[in-house]
Amino acid sequence: INIDKYNCGNVHEGGGTMRRLFSSPWRGIFFAAVGLIMMGLGIYRGEMEVVLEKAIHICMECIGIG
């Protein structure tokens, strides 16, 4: 039995960088790092204040105060 080292015995043929990335055990670390980078960019651009403002307005409308 010849099992491709990146395919792990799956029926699908092919490969490539993206396939290896998504089937590797490092995918969770990769996506967590991308998420943290995106959060950092949002905070840097001032998006955190915008989101907090919108959340406050929505809560006030739901309660009926605003």
Predicted model as a PDB file, atoms N, CA, C, CB and O in Angstrom, pLDDT in the B-factor column:
MODEL        1                                                                  
ATOM      1  N   ILE A   1       0.852  -1.171   0.000  1.00 52.00           N  
ATOM      2  CA  ILE A   1       0.000   0.000   0.000  1.00 52.00           C  
ATOM      3  C   ILE A   1       0.895   1.230   0.000  1.00 52.00           C  
ATOM      4  CB  ILE A   1      -0.968   0.000   1.221  1.00 52.00           C  
ATOM      5  O   ILE A   1       1.761   1.395   0.858  1.00 52.00           O  
ATOM      6  N   ASN A   2       0.659   2.091  -0.990  1.00 54.00           N  
ATOM      7  CA  ASN A   2       1.431   3.314  -1.114  1.00 54.00           C  
ATOM      8  C   ASN A   2       0.549   4.501  -0.723  1.00 54.00           C  
ATOM      9  CB  ASN A   2       1.983   3.479  -2.558  1.00 54.00           C  
ATOM     10  O   ASN A   2      -0.352   4.880  -1.471  1.00 54.00           O  
ATOM     11  N   ILE A   3       0.805   5.076   0.426  1.00 53.00           N  
ATOM     12  CA  ILE A   3       0.015   6.206   0.908  1.00 53.00           C  
ATOM     13  C   ILE A   3       0.869   7.463   0.803  1.00 53.00           C  
ATOM     14  CB  ILE A   3      -0.473   5.976   2.379  1.00 53.00           C  
ATOM     15  O   ILE A   3       1.965   7.543   1.357  1.00 53.00           O  
ATOM     16  N   ASP A   4       0.340   8.435   0.083  1.00 54.00           N  
ATOM     17  CA  ASP A   4       1.020   9.716  -0.051  1.00 54.00           C  
ATOM     18  C   ASP A   4       1.149  10.358   1.325  1.00 54.00           C  
ATOM     19  CB  ASP A   4       0.259  10.652  -1.028  1.00 54.00           C  
ATOM     20  O   ASP A   4       0.197  10.339   2.106  1.00 54.00           O  
ATOM     21  N   LYS A   5       2.295  10.918   1.629  1.00 56.00           N  
ATOM     22  CA  LYS A   5       2.514  11.435   2.986  1.00 56.00           C  
ATOM     23  C   LYS A   5       1.636  12.642   3.301  1.00 56.00           C  
ATOM     24  CB  LYS A   5       3.973  11.812   3.168  1.00 56.00           C  
ATOM     25  O   LYS A   5       1.369  12.893   4.476  1.00 56.00           O  
ATOM     26  N   TYR A   6       1.174  13.400   2.306  1.00 55.00           N  
ATOM     27  CA  TYR A   6       0.293  14.528   2.575  1.00 55.00           C  
ATOM     28  C   TYR A   6      -1.174  14.182   2.377  1.00 55.00           C  
ATOM     29  CB  TYR A   6       0.662  15.687   1.694  1.00 55.00           C  
ATOM     30  O   TYR A   6      -2.044  14.869   2.911  1.00 55.00           O  
ATOM     31  N   ASN A   7      -1.460  13.152   1.636  1.00 56.00           N  
ATOM     32  CA  ASN A   7      -2.837  12.793   1.343  1.00 56.00           C  
ATOM     33  C   ASN A   7      -3.446  11.963   2.465  1.00 56.00           C  
ATOM     34  CB  ASN A   7      -2.913  12.034   0.032  1.00 56.00           C  
ATOM     35  O   ASN A   7      -4.666  11.960   2.624  1.00 56.00           O  
ATOM     36  N   CYS A   8      -2.644  11.269   3.236  1.00 56.00           N  
ATOM     37  CA  CYS A   8      -3.078  10.468   4.391  1.00 56.00           C  
ATOM     38  C   CYS A   8      -4.115   9.415   4.002  1.00 56.00           C  
ATOM     39  CB  CYS A   8      -3.654  11.378   5.474  1.00 56.00           C  
ATOM     40  O   CYS A   8      -4.993   9.091   4.803  1.00 56.00           O  
ATOM     41  N   GLY A   9      -4.028   8.889   2.810  1.00 52.00           N  
ATOM     42  CA  GLY A   9      -4.913   7.819   2.402  1.00 52.00           C  
ATOM     43  C   GLY A   9      -6.272   8.263   1.927  1.00 52.00           C  
ATOM     44  O   GLY A   9      -7.130   7.410   1.695  1.00 52.00           O  
ATOM     45  N   ASN A  10      -6.520   9.550   1.768  1.00 53.00           N  
ATOM     46  CA  ASN A  10      -7.801  10.018   1.277  1.00 53.00           C  
ATOM     47  C   ASN A  10      -7.977   9.637  -0.180  1.00 53.00           C  
ATOM     48  CB  ASN A  10      -7.928  11.528   1.452  1.00 53.00           C  
ATOM     49  O   ASN A  10      -6.995   9.456  -0.900  1.00 53.00           O  
ATOM     50  N   VAL A  11      -9.206   9.514  -0.612  1.00 53.00           N  
ATOM     51  CA  VAL A  11      -9.518   9.101  -1.970  1.00 53.00           C  
ATOM     52  C   VAL A  11      -9.194  10.203  -2.966  1.00 53.00           C  
ATOM     53  CB  VAL A  11     -10.981   8.708  -2.080  1.00 53.00           C  
ATOM     54  O   VAL A  11      -8.853   9.915  -4.113  1.00 53.00           O  
ATOM     55  N   HIS A  12      -9.294  11.457  -2.549  1.00 53.00           N  
ATOM     56  CA  HIS A  12      -9.099  12.581  -3.451  1.00 53.00           C  
ATOM     57  C   HIS A  12      -7.664  12.618  -3.947  1.00 53.00           C  
ATOM     58  CB  HIS A  12      -9.459  13.897  -2.760  1.00 53.00           C  
ATOM     59  O   HIS A  12      -6.721  12.391  -3.189  1.00 53.00           O  
ATOM     60  N   GLU A  13      -7.517  12.906  -5.217  1.00 53.00           N  
ATOM     61  CA  GLU A  13      -6.192  13.038  -5.789  1.00 53.00           C  
ATOM     62  C   GLU A  13      -5.807  14.502  -5.812  1.00 53.00           C  
ATOM     63  CB  GLU A  13      -6.134  12.432  -7.202  1.00 53.00           C  
ATOM     64  O   GLU A  13      -6.646  15.382  -5.618  1.00 53.00           O  
ATOM     65  N   GLY A  14      -4.562  14.749  -6.044  1.00 54.00           N  
ATOM     66  CA  GLY A  14      -4.092  16.125  -6.113  1.00 54.00           C  
ATOM     67  C   GLY A  14      -3.346  16.475  -4.845  1.00 54.00           C  
ATOM     68  O   GLY A  14      -2.960  15.593  -4.078  1.00 54.00           O  
ATOM     69  N   GLY A  15      -3.150  17.715  -4.635  1.00 56.00           N  
ATOM     70  CA  GLY A  15      -2.405  18.159  -3.461  1.00 56.00           C  
ATOM     71  C   GLY A  15      -2.211  19.640  -3.556  1.00 56.00           C  
ATOM     72  O   GLY A  15      -3.134  20.388  -3.878  1.00 56.00           O  
ATOM     73  N   GLY A  16      -1.020  20.054  -3.276  1.00 66.00           N  
ATOM     74  CA  GLY A  16      -0.719  21.469  -3.341  1.00 66.00           C  
ATOM     75  C   GLY A  16      -0.560  22.051  -1.954  1.00 66.00           C  
ATOM     76  O   GLY A  16      -0.793  21.389  -0.942  1.00 66.00           O  
ATOM     77  N   THR A  17      -0.165  23.280  -1.937  1.00 68.00           N  
ATOM     78  CA  THR A  17       0.125  23.945  -0.673  1.00 68.00           C  
ATOM     79  C   THR A  17      -1.112  24.090   0.197  1.00 68.00           C  
ATOM     80  CB  THR A  17       0.729  25.301  -0.929  1.00 68.00           C  
ATOM     81  O   THR A  17      -1.060  23.808   1.394  1.00 68.00           O  
ATOM     82  N   MET A  18      -2.223  24.526  -0.384  1.00 67.00           N  
ATOM     83  CA  MET A  18      -3.434  24.740   0.412  1.00 67.00           C  
ATOM     84  C   MET A  18      -3.945  23.426   0.989  1.00 67.00           C  
ATOM     85  CB  MET A  18      -4.526  25.401  -0.439  1.00 67.00           C  
ATOM     86  O   MET A  18      -4.388  23.387   2.137  1.00 67.00           O  
ATOM     87  N   ARG A  19      -3.890  22.364   0.219  1.00 69.00           N  
ATOM     88  CA  ARG A  19      -4.369  21.074   0.705  1.00 69.00           C  
ATOM     89  C   ARG A  19      -3.517  20.601   1.885  1.00 69.00           C  
ATOM     90  CB  ARG A  19      -4.350  20.025  -0.429  1.00 69.00           C  
ATOM     91  O   ARG A  19      -4.036  20.093   2.879  1.00 69.00           O  
ATOM     92  N   ARG A  20      -2.207  20.775   1.755  1.00 66.00           N  
ATOM     93  CA  ARG A  20      -1.326  20.374   2.852  1.00 66.00           C  
ATOM     94  C   ARG A  20      -1.555  21.232   4.087  1.00 66.00           C  
ATOM     95  CB  ARG A  20       0.136  20.462   2.421  1.00 66.00           C  
ATOM     96  O   ARG A  20      -1.494  20.733   5.211  1.00 66.00           O  
ATOM     97  N   LEU A  21      -1.817  22.515   3.886  1.00 61.00           N  
ATOM     98  CA  LEU A  21      -2.051  23.420   5.019  1.00 61.00           C  
ATOM     99  C   LEU A  21      -3.304  23.019   5.774  1.00 61.00           C  
ATOM    100  CB  LEU A  21      -2.171  24.876   4.540  1.00 61.00           C  
ATOM    101  O   LEU A  21      -3.289  22.945   7.003  1.00 61.00           O  
ATOM    102  N   PHE A  22      -4.394  22.757   5.054  1.00 65.00           N  
ATOM    103  CA  PHE A  22      -5.657  22.459   5.705  1.00 65.00           C  
ATOM    104  C   PHE A  22      -5.712  21.053   6.272  1.00 65.00           C  
ATOM    105  CB  PHE A  22      -6.780  22.653   4.744  1.00 65.00           C  
ATOM    106  O   PHE A  22      -6.563  20.779   7.118  1.00 65.00           O  
ATOM    107  N   SER A  23      -4.848  20.158   5.847  1.00 71.00           N  
ATOM    108  CA  SER A  23      -4.872  18.804   6.391  1.00 71.00           C  
ATOM    109  C   SER A  23      -3.772  18.585   7.421  1.00 71.00           C  
ATOM    110  CB  SER A  23      -4.736  17.791   5.272  1.00 71.00           C  
ATOM    111  O   SER A  23      -3.621  17.480   7.941  1.00 71.00           O  
ATOM    112  N   SER A  24      -3.012  19.615   7.716  1.00 73.00           N  
ATOM    113  CA  SER A  24      -1.928  19.463   8.680  1.00 73.00           C  
ATOM    114  C   SER A  24      -2.433  19.711  10.097  1.00 73.00           C  
ATOM    115  CB  SER A  24      -0.773  20.422   8.348  1.00 73.00           C  
ATOM    116  O   SER A  24      -3.476  20.336  10.284  1.00 73.00           O  
ATOM    117  N   PRO A  25      -1.706  19.230  11.083  1.00 78.00           N  
ATOM    118  CA  PRO A  25      -2.110  19.472  12.475  1.00 78.00           C  
ATOM    119  C   PRO A  25      -1.896  20.916  12.915  1.00 78.00           C  
ATOM    120  CB  PRO A  25      -1.347  18.552  13.399  1.00 78.00           C  
ATOM    121  O   PRO A  25      -2.327  21.295  14.004  1.00 78.00           O  
ATOM    122  N   TRP A  26      -1.245  21.722  12.095  1.00 81.00           N  
ATOM    123  CA  TRP A  26      -0.968  23.105  12.432  1.00 81.00           C  
ATOM    124  C   TRP A  26      -2.081  24.048  12.005  1.00 81.00           C  
ATOM    125  CB  TRP A  26       0.320  23.530  11.806  1.00 81.00           C  
ATOM    126  O   TRP A  26      -1.964  25.259  12.193  1.00 81.00           O  
ATOM    127  N   ARG A  27      -3.152  23.523  11.436  1.00 85.00           N  
ATOM    128  CA  ARG A  27      -4.189  24.406  10.901  1.00 85.00           C  
ATOM    129  C   ARG A  27      -4.861  25.226  11.993  1.00 85.00           C  
ATOM    130  CB  ARG A  27      -5.231  23.595  10.156  1.00 85.00           C  
ATOM    131  O   ARG A  27      -5.213  26.380  11.750  1.00 85.00           O  
ATOM    132  N   GLY A  28      -5.051  24.679  13.174  1.00 86.00           N  
ATOM    133  CA  GLY A  28      -5.651  25.438  14.265  1.00 86.00           C  
ATOM    134  C   GLY A  28      -4.779  26.608  14.681  1.00 86.00           C  
ATOM    135  O   GLY A  28      -5.273  27.706  14.937  1.00 86.00           O  
ATOM    136  N   ILE A  29      -3.480  26.363  14.746  1.00 90.00           N  
ATOM    137  CA  ILE A  29      -2.542  27.424  15.110  1.00 90.00           C  
ATOM    138  C   ILE A  29      -2.524  28.490  14.021  1.00 90.00           C  
ATOM    139  CB  ILE A  29      -1.121  26.851  15.334  1.00 90.00           C  
ATOM    140  O   ILE A  29      -2.468  29.685  14.314  1.00 90.00           O  
ATOM    141  N   PHE A  30      -2.570  28.051  12.759  1.00 90.00           N  
ATOM    142  CA  PHE A  30      -2.580  28.992  11.638  1.00 90.00           C  
ATOM    143  C   PHE A  30      -3.811  29.894  11.695  1.00 90.00           C  
ATOM    144  CB  PHE A  30      -2.541  28.235  10.302  1.00 90.00           C  
ATOM    145  O   PHE A  30      -3.692  31.115  11.593  1.00 90.00           O  
ATOM    146  N   PHE A  31      -4.992  29.296  11.856  1.00 92.00           N  
ATOM    147  CA  PHE A  31      -6.218  30.091  11.872  1.00 92.00           C  
ATOM    148  C   PHE A  31      -6.291  30.986  13.106  1.00 92.00           C  
ATOM    149  CB  PHE A  31      -7.438  29.176  11.820  1.00 92.00           C  
ATOM    150  O   PHE A  31      -6.825  32.093  13.030  1.00 92.00           O  
ATOM    151  N   ALA A  32      -5.765  30.530  14.237  1.00 93.00           N  
ATOM    152  CA  ALA A  32      -5.732  31.376  15.427  1.00 93.00           C  
ATOM    153  C   ALA A  32      -4.818  32.578  15.198  1.00 93.00           C  
ATOM    154  CB  ALA A  32      -5.262  30.569  16.654  1.00 93.00           C  
ATOM    155  O   ALA A  32      -5.146  33.695  15.598  1.00 93.00           O  
ATOM    156  N   ALA A  33      -3.679  32.352  14.560  1.00 95.00           N  
ATOM    157  CA  ALA A  33      -2.754  33.447  14.275  1.00 95.00           C  
ATOM    158  C   ALA A  33      -3.378  34.444  13.302  1.00 95.00           C  
ATOM    159  CB  ALA A  33      -1.436  32.902  13.704  1.00 95.00           C  
ATOM    160  O   ALA A  33      -3.254  35.654  13.487  1.00 95.00           O  
ATOM    161  N   VAL A  34      -4.048  33.939  12.270  1.00 96.00           N  
ATOM    162  CA  VAL A  34      -4.708  34.830  11.309  1.00 96.00           C  
ATOM    163  C   VAL A  34      -5.797  35.633  12.014  1.00 96.00           C  
ATOM    164  CB  VAL A  34      -5.310  34.020  10.124  1.00 96.00           C  
ATOM    165  O   VAL A  34      -5.944  36.829  11.763  1.00 96.00           O  
ATOM    166  N   GLY A  35      -6.559  34.990  12.891  1.00 96.00           N  
ATOM    167  CA  GLY A  35      -7.595  35.685  13.637  1.00 96.00           C  
ATOM    168  C   GLY A  35      -7.031  36.777  14.529  1.00 96.00           C  
ATOM    169  O   GLY A  35      -7.584  37.874  14.599  1.00 96.00           O  
ATOM    170  N   LEU A  36      -5.932  36.480  15.209  1.00 97.00           N  
ATOM    171  CA  LEU A  36      -5.305  37.491  16.067  1.00 97.00           C  
ATOM    172  C   LEU A  36      -4.756  38.657  15.255  1.00 97.00           C  
ATOM    173  CB  LEU A  36      -4.185  36.864  16.891  1.00 97.00           C  
ATOM    174  O   LEU A  36      -4.844  39.811  15.677  1.00 97.00           O  
ATOM    175  N   ILE A  37      -4.191  38.355  14.093  1.00 97.00           N  
ATOM    176  CA  ILE A  37      -3.691  39.424  13.223  1.00 97.00           C  
ATOM    177  C   ILE A  37      -4.843  40.308  12.755  1.00 97.00           C  
ATOM    178  CB  ILE A  37      -2.941  38.833  12.006  1.00 97.00           C  
ATOM    179  O   ILE A  37      -4.733  41.534  12.752  1.00 97.00           O  
ATOM    180  N   MET A  38      -5.944  39.681  12.360  1.00 96.00           N  
ATOM    181  CA  MET A  38      -7.098  40.460  11.907  1.00 96.00           C  
ATOM    182  C   MET A  38      -7.683  41.286  13.048  1.00 96.00           C  
ATOM    183  CB  MET A  38      -8.173  39.533  11.323  1.00 96.00           C  
ATOM    184  O   MET A  38      -8.083  42.431  12.834  1.00 96.00           O  
ATOM    185  N   MET A  39      -7.741  40.728  14.251  1.00 94.00           N  
ATOM    186  CA  MET A  39      -8.218  41.501  15.401  1.00 94.00           C  
ATOM    187  C   MET A  39      -7.308  42.694  15.670  1.00 94.00           C  
ATOM    188  CB  MET A  39      -8.303  40.611  16.651  1.00 94.00           C  
ATOM    189  O   MET A  39      -7.778  43.798  15.947  1.00 94.00           O  
ATOM    190  N   GLY A  40      -6.002  42.459  15.586  1.00 95.00           N  
ATOM    191  CA  GLY A  40      -5.049  43.544  15.788  1.00 95.00           C  
ATOM    192  C   GLY A  40      -5.210  44.647  14.761  1.00 95.00           C  
ATOM    193  O   GLY A  40      -5.143  45.828  15.103  1.00 95.00           O  
ATOM    194  N   LEU A  41      -5.422  44.278  13.502  1.00 96.00           N  
ATOM    195  CA  LEU A  41      -5.643  45.276  12.454  1.00 96.00           C  
ATOM    196  C   LEU A  41      -6.931  46.060  12.703  1.00 96.00           C  
ATOM    197  CB  LEU A  41      -5.696  44.601  11.077  1.00 96.00           C  
ATOM    198  O   LEU A  41      -6.975  47.271  12.484  1.00 96.00           O  
ATOM    199  N   GLY A  42      -7.968  45.377  13.156  1.00 94.00           N  
ATOM    200  CA  GLY A  42      -9.221  46.066  13.443  1.00 94.00           C  
ATOM    201  C   GLY A  42      -9.081  47.044  14.593  1.00 94.00           C  
ATOM    202  O   GLY A  42      -9.613  48.153  14.537  1.00 94.00           O  
ATOM    203  N   ILE A  43      -8.375  46.646  15.629  1.00 93.00           N  
ATOM    204  CA  ILE A  43      -8.143  47.539  16.766  1.00 93.00           C  
ATOM    205  C   ILE A  43      -7.291  48.725  16.330  1.00 93.00           C  
ATOM    206  CB  ILE A  43      -7.460  46.781  17.930  1.00 93.00           C  
ATOM    207  O   ILE A  43      -7.541  49.858  16.742  1.00 93.00           O  
ATOM    208  N   TYR A  44      -6.293  48.468  15.504  1.00 94.00           N  
ATOM    209  CA  TYR A  44      -5.421  49.537  15.018  1.00 94.00           C  
ATOM    210  C   TYR A  44      -6.205  50.556  14.193  1.00 94.00           C  
ATOM    211  CB  TYR A  44      -4.275  48.951  14.182  1.00 94.00           C  
ATOM    212  O   TYR A  44      -5.936  51.754  14.269  1.00 94.00           O  
ATOM    213  N   ARG A  45      -7.159  50.092  13.418  1.00 95.00           N  
ATOM    214  CA  ARG A  45      -7.955  50.984  12.565  1.00 95.00           C  
ATOM    215  C   ARG A  45      -9.077  51.680  13.330  1.00 95.00           C  
ATOM    216  CB  ARG A  45      -8.543  50.202  11.407  1.00 95.00           C  
ATOM    217  O   ARG A  45      -9.760  52.534  12.766  1.00 95.00           O  
ATOM    218  N   GLY A  46      -9.280  51.339  14.589  1.00 92.00           N  
ATOM    219  CA  GLY A  46     -10.312  51.984  15.384  1.00 92.00           C  
ATOM    220  C   GLY A  46     -11.677  51.323  15.278  1.00 92.00           C  
ATOM    221  O   GLY A  46     -12.685  51.923  15.649  1.00 92.00           O  
ATOM    222  N   GLU A  47     -11.721  50.117  14.786  1.00 92.00           N  
ATOM    223  CA  GLU A  47     -12.995  49.416  14.609  1.00 92.00           C  
ATOM    224  C   GLU A  47     -13.608  49.006  15.949  1.00 92.00           C  
ATOM    225  CB  GLU A  47     -12.797  48.183  13.730  1.00 92.00           C  
ATOM    226  O   GLU A  47     -14.822  48.827  16.043  1.00 92.00           O  
ATOM    227  N   MET A  48     -12.791  48.857  16.970  1.00 90.00           N  
ATOM    228  CA  MET A  48     -13.293  48.417  18.271  1.00 90.00           C  
ATOM    229  C   MET A  48     -14.292  49.429  18.839  1.00 90.00           C  
ATOM    230  CB  MET A  48     -12.125  48.211  19.255  1.00 90.00           C  
ATOM    231  O   MET A  48     -15.317  49.042  19.400  1.00 90.00           O  
ATOM    232  N   GLU A  49     -13.998  50.707  18.695  1.00 91.00           N  
ATOM    233  CA  GLU A  49     -14.898  51.739  19.200  1.00 91.00           C  
ATOM    234  C   GLU A  49     -16.207  51.748  18.409  1.00 91.00           C  
ATOM    235  CB  GLU A  49     -14.222  53.120  19.131  1.00 91.00           C  
ATOM    236  O   GLU A  49     -17.279  51.953  18.979  1.00 91.00           O  
ATOM    237  N   VAL A  50     -16.118  51.526  17.106  1.00 91.00           N  
ATOM    238  CA  VAL A  50     -17.311  51.515  16.265  1.00 91.00           C  
ATOM    239  C   VAL A  50     -18.220  50.364  16.660  1.00 91.00           C  
ATOM    240  CB  VAL A  50     -16.930  51.412  14.780  1.00 91.00           C  
ATOM    241  O   VAL A  50     -19.432  50.537  16.791  1.00 91.00           O  
ATOM    242  N   VAL A  51     -17.635  49.193  16.848  1.00 90.00           N  
ATOM    243  CA  VAL A  51     -18.428  48.012  17.226  1.00 90.00           C  
ATOM    244  C   VAL A  51     -19.057  48.205  18.597  1.00 90.00           C  
ATOM    245  CB  VAL A  51     -17.551  46.742  17.222  1.00 90.00           C  
ATOM    246  O   VAL A  51     -20.222  47.859  18.794  1.00 90.00           O  
ATOM    247  N   LEU A  52     -18.310  48.752  19.547  1.00 91.00           N  
ATOM    248  CA  LEU A  52     -18.839  48.990  20.889  1.00 91.00           C  
ATOM    249  C   LEU A  52     -19.985  50.004  20.847  1.00 91.00           C  
ATOM    250  CB  LEU A  52     -17.720  49.487  21.828  1.00 91.00           C  
ATOM    251  O   LEU A  52     -20.991  49.838  21.537  1.00 91.00           O  
ATOM    252  N   GLU A  53     -19.830  51.046  20.041  1.00 91.00           N  
ATOM    253  CA  GLU A  53     -20.886  52.049  19.903  1.00 91.00           C  
ATOM    254  C   GLU A  53     -22.171  51.431  19.342  1.00 91.00           C  
ATOM    255  CB  GLU A  53     -20.413  53.196  18.996  1.00 91.00           C  
ATOM    256  O   GLU A  53     -23.266  51.691  19.840  1.00 91.00           O  
ATOM    257  N   LYS A  54     -22.020  50.615  18.309  1.00 90.00           N  
ATOM    258  CA  LYS A  54     -23.188  49.971  17.706  1.00 90.00           C  
ATOM    259  C   LYS A  54     -23.843  49.011  18.689  1.00 90.00           C  
ATOM    260  CB  LYS A  54     -22.791  49.225  16.424  1.00 90.00           C  
ATOM    261  O   LYS A  54     -25.070  48.929  18.754  1.00 90.00           O  
ATOM    262  N   ALA A  55     -23.035  48.285  19.452  1.00 88.00           N  
ATOM    263  CA  ALA A  55     -23.584  47.349  20.433  1.00 88.00           C  
ATOM    264  C   ALA A  55     -24.377  48.096  21.504  1.00 88.00           C  
ATOM    265  CB  ALA A  55     -22.455  46.524  21.082  1.00 88.00           C  
ATOM    266  O   ALA A  55     -25.436  47.632  21.927  1.00 88.00           O  
ATOM    267  N   ILE A  56     -23.874  49.246  21.945  1.00 87.00           N  
ATOM    268  CA  ILE A  56     -24.585  50.035  22.955  1.00 87.00           C  
ATOM    269  C   ILE A  56     -25.916  50.531  22.396  1.00 87.00           C  
ATOM    270  CB  ILE A  56     -23.721  51.231  23.425  1.00 87.00           C  
ATOM    271  O   ILE A  56     -26.935  50.469  23.084  1.00 87.00           O  
ATOM    272  N   HIS A  57     -25.920  51.019  21.160  1.00 88.00           N  
ATOM    273  CA  HIS A  57     -27.165  51.517  20.550  1.00 88.00           C  
ATOM    274  C   HIS A  57     -28.183  50.392  20.386  1.00 88.00           C  
ATOM    275  CB  HIS A  57     -26.874  52.166  19.181  1.00 88.00           C  
ATOM    276  O   HIS A  57     -29.371  50.591  20.641  1.00 88.00           O  
ATOM    277  N   ILE A  58     -27.732  49.227  19.968  1.00 87.00           N  
ATOM    278  CA  ILE A  58     -28.656  48.096  19.798  1.00 87.00           C  
ATOM    279  C   ILE A  58     -29.237  47.685  21.145  1.00 87.00           C  
ATOM    280  CB  ILE A  58     -27.937  46.893  19.135  1.00 87.00           C  
ATOM    281  O   ILE A  58     -30.436  47.425  21.247  1.00 87.00           O  
ATOM    282  N   CYS A  59     -28.397  47.624  22.184  1.00 83.00           N  
ATOM    283  CA  CYS A  59     -28.898  47.245  23.507  1.00 83.00           C  
ATOM    284  C   CYS A  59     -29.902  48.261  24.028  1.00 83.00           C  
ATOM    285  CB  CYS A  59     -27.742  47.101  24.495  1.00 83.00           C  
ATOM    286  O   CYS A  59     -30.927  47.892  24.601  1.00 83.00           O  
ATOM    287  N   MET A  60     -29.606  49.544  23.828  1.00 83.00           N  
ATOM    288  CA  MET A  60     -30.516  50.588  24.294  1.00 83.00           C  
ATOM    289  C   MET A  60     -31.863  50.510  23.571  1.00 83.00           C  
ATOM    290  CB  MET A  60     -29.887  51.972  24.088  1.00 83.00           C  
ATOM    291  O   MET A  60     -32.909  50.723  24.185  1.00 83.00           O  
ATOM    292  N   GLU A  61     -31.842  50.203  22.254  1.00 81.00           N  
ATOM    293  CA  GLU A  61     -33.083  50.081  21.514  1.00 81.00           C  
ATOM    294  C   GLU A  61     -33.864  48.847  21.951  1.00 81.00           C  
ATOM    295  CB  GLU A  61     -32.803  50.026  20.019  1.00 81.00           C  
ATOM    296  O   GLU A  61     -35.091  48.889  22.035  1.00 81.00           O  
ATOM    297  N   CYS A  62     -33.170  47.756  22.229  1.00 82.00           N  
ATOM    298  CA  CYS A  62     -33.866  46.531  22.641  1.00 82.00           C  
ATOM    299  C   CYS A  62     -34.524  46.704  24.013  1.00 82.00           C  
ATOM    300  CB  CYS A  62     -32.884  45.342  22.674  1.00 82.00           C  
ATOM    301  O   CYS A  62     -35.629  46.211  24.241  1.00 82.00           O  
ATOM    302  N   ILE A  63     -33.863  47.386  24.898  1.00 80.00           N  
ATOM    303  CA  ILE A  63     -34.414  47.625  26.229  1.00 80.00           C  
ATOM    304  C   ILE A  63     -35.548  48.639  26.155  1.00 80.00           C  
ATOM    305  CB  ILE A  63     -33.317  48.114  27.193  1.00 80.00           C  
ATOM    306  O   ILE A  63     -36.481  48.600  26.956  1.00 80.00           O  
ATOM    307  N   GLY A  64     -35.460  49.530  25.205  1.00 76.00           N  
ATOM    308  CA  GLY A  64     -36.502  50.532  25.022  1.00 76.00           C  
ATOM    309  C   GLY A  64     -36.136  51.876  25.589  1.00 76.00           C  
ATOM    310  O   GLY A  64     -36.995  52.753  25.696  1.00 76.00           O  
ATOM    311  N   ILE A  65     -34.883  52.067  25.957  1.00 73.00           N  
ATOM    312  CA  ILE A  65     -34.472  53.340  26.508  1.00 73.00           C  
ATOM    313  C   ILE A  65     -34.217  54.356  25.401  1.00 73.00           C  
ATOM    314  CB  ILE A  65     -33.229  53.167  27.366  1.00 73.00           C  
ATOM    315  O   ILE A  65     -34.574  55.527  25.532  1.00 73.00           O  
ATOM    316  N   GLY A  66     -33.583  53.895  24.283  1.00 58.00           N  
ATOM    317  CA  GLY A  66     -33.158  54.840  23.251  1.00 58.00           C  
ATOM    318  C   GLY A  66     -34.118  55.073  22.202  1.00 58.00           C  
ATOM    319  O   GLY A  66     -33.855  55.852  21.286  1.00 58.00           O  
TER     320      GLY A  66                                                      
ENDMDL                                                                          
END                                                                             
